């Protein structure tokens, strides 16, 4: 590859190895990363911090005597599945802010987060926070979220680059549907619905790297990585079992690839236009990536080589 991928959509079921693969790409020296993978220095966008924030908001709502807004309970799926699209609206906003170098400044970080989620929910047509909050409750909830919202703002501002030339923006998220569901998945479930919600400016430049595991392997690896003391971590967070079965019991990537009019792509139809996203699959059905969560000084050469060669194969455009 002579030109770096501008936007890489890093997709997979939970715990499949997305974050580990991204960590390896960042670990690889710039020359090798560009020549073997077509990837520049990476800038990361991820919807998981917003999922975690939504669960935190629900917990705080219960503690102040209000009703949950996002999830059925602390370990169950969304009450309103349109919030999968709320997450994409937040990614679109993060992408736009990154491109426009828009720095966040707020003396009330919790309120800032609540307002962002409310606006994104409205664009997605999902249930609004304002349906359970009055002004006093909103103020108290914002105060309780100030600390972690400040961290989100710091991370968002730190992500801003003075020059994105040659860099690769990695957008990471997981989508799926119930165990045993028929294809195509009904909206707003699955990748088709969420990809269609991405902004045109993202879709025009995006390629997909899909980390391929079975749902059963996804559940096994989810159990293995879970650290209950670090629930907000990208590398160590766990997904509740009912969510794994009802939201991630299957996914629709294979269906999308099979039904695309262009080989090796996922076709997204949006507002009368078709976007063909070049798509590669990293075969992780036999686990190659879990060791990448450990300290790099402990990585075995043969394991590193296996990851490197599979990533190179996938991104070179060779067939699965």
Beta strands, then each sheet from edge to edge (+ up, - down):
strand 1: 7-11
strand 2: 42-46
strand 3: 168-173
strand 4: 206-212
strand 5: 265-270
strand 6: 273-283
sheet 1: 2+ 3+ 1+ 4+ 6+ 5-
end
